[in-house]
């Protein structure tokens, strides 16, 4: 599995409140938010991380996906399944040229 470049996490935590509706006490500093984001990402299963990375590559979040109409969402879910299948196959394929067994 590849680590995204640019230091950006593909995980976008779900938000139940926007910053405009949060009370001043509930606001967190950038450092606390980053730590919380890291902890949430670290607790994800490999499948959840893969899905989050794919959603990020499609410029989507779970919230945006939920807001789509059912037909469009079905198309995106099919695309996600196909991309996951490709990544799993790519990871399990025998890599050629890595080691050579020469019999003389």
CORDAHU-V944183 format. One line per field, one symbol per residue. ss: DSSP state (h for helix, s for strand, l for the rest). phi: phi as a letter, one per 40 degrees, with the letter a starting at -180 (. if undefined). Layout:
ss=???
phi=???
This chain:
ss=llllhhhllllllllllllllllllllllhhhhhhhhhhhhhlllhhhhhhhhhhhhllllhhhhhhllhhhhhhhhhhhhhhhhhhhhhhhllllllllllll
phi=.ccccggccccbccbcbccccccdcccbcdcccccccccccccccdccccccccdcccfbbccccccccdccccccccccccccdcccccccccccgcbbbbbb
